[in-house]
Amino acid sequence: MTKQTIPKMIVWGFLMIISQWLTGILMQGLIENDVGLVSLGLIGLIGMIGWLAYGCRAWLNLTFTRKNWLWGVGALISLIVTSLIWVLIMQLVTGLAMTTNQQQLNQNLIWTGWRQAVMVLQVVLIAPVLEELLFRGLFQAWFLKQQEIWQLVISSLLFAWLHTGSGGSGGAWVLYFSAGLILGYCYQQTKDLKVNIAVHGLYNWISLII
């Protein structure tokens, strides 16, 4: 642990809190059909993404390499297969075919018009970009760079906690922890956030339509 580790942990934690606060504002606005709250949440989230993207610009590789995108395809297939396996296990064990987070998303998709469009934008673009910038871009650049296994484990635990909270089922924890491992390992191999963002966004989009 270096002298900069604790300040970086504080900054990273603060950014996580801000991202969740802004997401909460956006979702509350959608629930209440409040254009003002939705606009505030969107402006805050897009501004945060722009600021983080500028800070992480060194990892947003603008070149397209076949190797990196093959890693991305492999990661996407792994995410889909892992999700199907764990959803099947959850259904057999608990009788539930989806996580609480997925159930909430499906309920929100009954919205129509502009609210549905904003919800899809949040799930397919805003959330994947923000999460990849925070979990892969900053976390994996700042912490445990010489201990990649622990880097994967800890970042994946935090990723699972973000999506399930303290009340998530064991199956949901394993599902999101596995997703964190796959996305984290993909980034370790490519060092290209662009690939991770594309994979994460496509995975969320597929989760919405199936």
NUROLO-227373 format. One record per residue (C-alpha): x, y, z. Coordinates in pm, 1 decimal. Layout:
residues N
[[X, Y, Z]];
...
***
This chain:
residues 210
[[0.0, 0.0, 0.0]];
[[142.6, 335.3, -105.4]];
[[76.3, 678.4, 42.8]];
[[-165.7, 745.4, -240.5]];
[[-378.1, 433.6, -182.9]];
[[-601.8, 569.4, 93.6]];
[[-674.4, 903.0, -83.0]];
[[-755.9, 707.0, -399.5]];
[[-988.8, 476.9, -202.8]];
[[-1167.8, 782.0, -62.4]];
[[-1201.3, 939.3, -407.3]];
[[-1323.4, 615.3, -563.1]];
[[-1577.6, 561.8, -286.1]];
[[-1697.0, 921.1, -318.2]];
[[-1742.0, 878.5, -694.5]];
[[-1943.4, 561.2, -634.7]];
[[-2170.8, 744.8, -390.4]];
[[-2221.1, 1033.8, -632.6]];
[[-2298.6, 795.7, -921.0]];
[[-2559.0, 612.2, -712.7]];
[[-2710.1, 940.0, -590.9]];
[[-2746.7, 1071.4, -945.8]];
[[-2889.2, 738.3, -1063.0]];
[[-3137.5, 753.9, -775.9]];
[[-3247.6, 1101.8, -883.7]];
[[-3297.5, 979.6, -1240.3]];
[[-3497.6, 673.0, -1134.1]];
[[-3711.0, 872.5, -889.9]];
[[-3789.4, 1116.9, -1167.6]];
[[-3895.1, 832.2, -1395.1]];
[[-4113.2, 678.2, -1124.7]];
[[-4281.8, 1013.1, -1050.5]];
[[-4298.8, 1113.2, -1418.3]];
[[-4104.1, 1427.1, -1323.4]];
[[-3919.2, 1574.8, -1622.0]];
[[-3719.2, 1808.3, -1397.7]];
[[-3575.3, 1530.1, -1182.1]];
[[-3502.1, 1314.3, -1486.5]];
[[-3324.0, 1604.5, -1656.0]];
[[-3120.2, 1672.8, -1341.1]];
[[-3020.3, 1308.7, -1313.6]];
[[-2929.1, 1282.3, -1681.8]];
[[-2725.3, 1601.2, -1681.6]];
[[-2540.0, 1490.8, -1368.1]];
[[-2467.7, 1140.4, -1498.8]];
[[-2359.4, 1256.7, -1844.6]];
[[-2140.5, 1524.8, -1687.7]];
[[-1981.7, 1267.6, -1458.0]];
[[-1921.3, 1032.0, -1750.3]];
[[-1757.0, 1312.7, -1947.9]];
[[-1531.3, 1403.5, -1656.9]];
[[-1433.7, 1039.6, -1591.7]];
[[-1383.4, 970.2, -1961.9]];
[[-1143.1, 1262.5, -1982.1]];
[[-954.3, 1130.8, -1679.8]];
[[-952.6, 778.0, -1824.2]];
[[-878.2, 885.3, -2182.0]];
[[-549.9, 693.0, -2181.6]];
[[-748.2, 367.7, -2148.5]];
[[-1012.1, 457.1, -2407.7]];
[[-801.0, 324.1, -2689.2]];
[[-930.7, 460.4, -3019.6]];
[[-761.2, 193.1, -3230.0]];
[[-949.1, -122.9, -3322.3]];
[[-748.3, -441.9, -3290.8]];
[[-879.3, -783.4, -3387.8]];
[[-731.0, -940.8, -3075.5]];
[[-909.7, -702.4, -2839.6]];
[[-1244.2, -742.6, -3010.1]];
[[-1208.7, -1121.8, -3008.4]];
[[-1160.4, -1093.6, -2632.4]];
[[-1476.2, -884.1, -2626.5]];
[[-1677.0, -1142.7, -2819.6]];
[[-1549.2, -1413.9, -2587.4]];
[[-1645.0, -1205.4, -2282.7]];
[[-1996.3, -1143.6, -2416.8]];
[[-2052.1, -1512.5, -2489.4]];
[[-1918.3, -1600.9, -2143.1]];
[[-2153.9, -1350.3, -1979.9]];
[[-2455.4, -1490.5, -2163.1]];
[[-2369.6, -1854.5, -2092.0]];
[[-2289.0, -1784.9, -1725.9]];
[[-2612.6, -1593.0, -1681.7]];
[[-2821.3, -1869.0, -1837.4]];
[[-2657.4, -2129.7, -1614.7]];
[[-2710.1, -1932.4, -1294.9]];
[[-3066.6, -1833.0, -1384.9]];
[[-3143.6, -2202.6, -1439.1]];
[[-2985.9, -2291.6, -1104.5]];
[[-3176.8, -2012.0, -929.7]];
[[-3501.8, -2132.0, -1083.1]];
[[-3440.4, -2489.9, -969.9]];
[[-3335.9, -2389.2, -617.4]];
[[-3558.3, -2088.7, -539.4]];
[[-3826.0, -2097.2, -807.7]];
[[-3719.9, -1751.2, -927.4]];
[[-3599.1, -1719.4, -1285.2]];
[[-3444.3, -1373.9, -1245.9]];
[[-3273.9, -1150.3, -992.5]];
[[-3452.8, -874.5, -801.1]];
[[-3261.6, -620.7, -1008.3]];
[[-3384.6, -779.9, -1332.4]];
[[-3741.5, -796.7, -1201.9]];
[[-3732.2, -424.7, -1126.4]];
[[-3599.2, -348.2, -1473.9]];
[[-3875.1, -553.5, -1635.0]];
[[-4138.3, -372.3, -1429.4]];
[[-3997.6, -36.4, -1535.0]];
[[-4011.2, -133.9, -1902.5]];
[[-4391.8, -117.7, -1892.8]];
[[-4345.7, 259.1, -1906.6]];
[[-4419.5, 407.5, -2247.0]];
[[-4300.2, 706.4, -2445.0]];
[[-4012.6, 917.3, -2321.6]];
[[-3984.5, 735.2, -1987.4]];
[[-3924.5, 401.1, -2156.7]];
[[-3668.1, 561.2, -2390.9]];
[[-3477.4, 714.6, -2097.1]];
[[-3491.2, 383.5, -1908.3]];
[[-3341.5, 194.5, -2203.2]];
[[-3077.0, 466.8, -2244.6]];
[[-2985.0, 431.4, -1877.5]];
[[-2958.7, 51.4, -1889.4]];
[[-2787.4, 8.4, -2226.6]];
[[-2557.3, 311.4, -2240.5]];
[[-2527.2, 527.8, -1929.8]];
[[-2489.3, 252.0, -1668.2]];
[[-2241.3, 39.8, -1869.6]];
[[-2022.0, 340.8, -1952.3]];
[[-2021.0, 470.4, -1594.7]];
[[-1962.9, 129.1, -1436.2]];
[[-1677.6, 42.7, -1671.6]];
[[-1509.7, 378.1, -1610.2]];
[[-1535.5, 326.3, -1233.2]];
[[-1473.6, -46.4, -1193.5]];
[[-1234.6, -118.1, -1477.6]];
[[-1097.3, 222.8, -1569.7]];
[[-1024.1, 363.3, -1223.4]];
[[-1030.0, 64.5, -988.7]];
[[-807.1, -159.7, -1198.6]];
[[-573.1, 127.9, -1278.9]];
[[-541.8, 246.6, -918.5]];
[[-553.3, -65.1, -701.7]];
[[-367.5, -399.0, -681.0]];
[[-198.6, -362.7, -1018.8]];
[[68.2, -614.1, -915.2]];
[[-188.6, -858.9, -774.3]];
[[-431.0, -913.4, -1059.6]];
[[-616.0, -1205.2, -901.5]];
[[-700.9, -1002.4, -591.0]];
[[-782.8, -708.7, -815.9]];
[[-1039.3, -922.3, -996.5]];
[[-1186.2, -1068.7, -679.0]];
[[-1227.1, -740.3, -491.5]];
[[-1357.1, -540.8, -787.9]];
[[-1604.0, -821.9, -865.7]];
[[-1727.6, -831.6, -505.2]];
[[-1787.4, -455.7, -519.5]];
[[-1958.2, -494.6, -857.8]];
[[-2189.6, -762.2, -713.4]];
[[-2267.1, -547.2, -410.1]];
[[-2357.1, -252.2, -635.7]];
[[-2615.4, -462.6, -819.7]];
[[-2760.5, -660.5, -529.4]];
[[-2700.8, -458.7, -211.8]];
[[-2700.6, -631.2, 124.7]];
[[-3032.4, -803.5, 60.4]];
[[-2950.5, -986.2, -261.4]];
[[-2993.1, -1361.5, -282.9]];
[[-2691.8, -1590.0, -295.4]];
[[-2763.6, -1675.1, -657.8]];
[[-2779.9, -1308.5, -756.1]];
[[-2451.2, -1240.5, -577.8]];
[[-2281.4, -1524.3, -763.5]];
[[-2430.4, -1410.7, -1095.3]];
[[-2305.5, -1052.3, -1064.8]];
[[-1976.5, -1160.6, -910.5]];
[[-1919.6, -1387.2, -1211.9]];
[[-2006.5, -1100.2, -1446.4]];
[[-1754.2, -880.7, -1266.1]];
[[-1486.8, -1147.4, -1304.2]];
[[-1551.7, -1182.7, -1676.2]];
[[-1553.5, -808.9, -1744.4]];
[[-1250.8, -751.4, -1522.4]];
[[-1050.8, -1028.6, -1687.3]];
[[-1144.2, -898.4, -2031.6]];
[[-1006.0, -557.1, -1938.7]];
[[-688.8, -708.0, -1792.6]];
[[-625.4, -872.6, -2129.4]];
[[-714.6, -582.4, -2357.6]];
[[-652.4, -266.9, -2150.6]];
[[-920.7, -117.2, -2373.7]];
[[-1225.0, 29.6, -2198.4]];
[[-1399.9, 70.7, -2531.0]];
[[-1427.1, -307.2, -2563.1]];
[[-1560.4, -344.4, -2208.8]];
[[-1819.8, -71.6, -2259.0]];
[[-1943.1, -236.0, -2579.5]];
[[-1962.5, -580.3, -2417.2]];
[[-2139.0, -449.0, -2105.8]];
[[-2388.3, -245.7, -2308.1]];
[[-2469.2, -534.7, -2542.8]];
[[-2512.1, -771.3, -2249.7]];
[[-2755.6, -533.5, -2079.5]];
[[-2945.8, -488.3, -2406.0]];
[[-2976.5, -864.9, -2451.2]];
[[-3096.6, -893.4, -2090.3]];
[[-3376.6, -647.6, -2171.6]];
[[-3508.4, -826.1, -2480.2]];
[[-3502.1, -1189.8, -2366.8]];
***
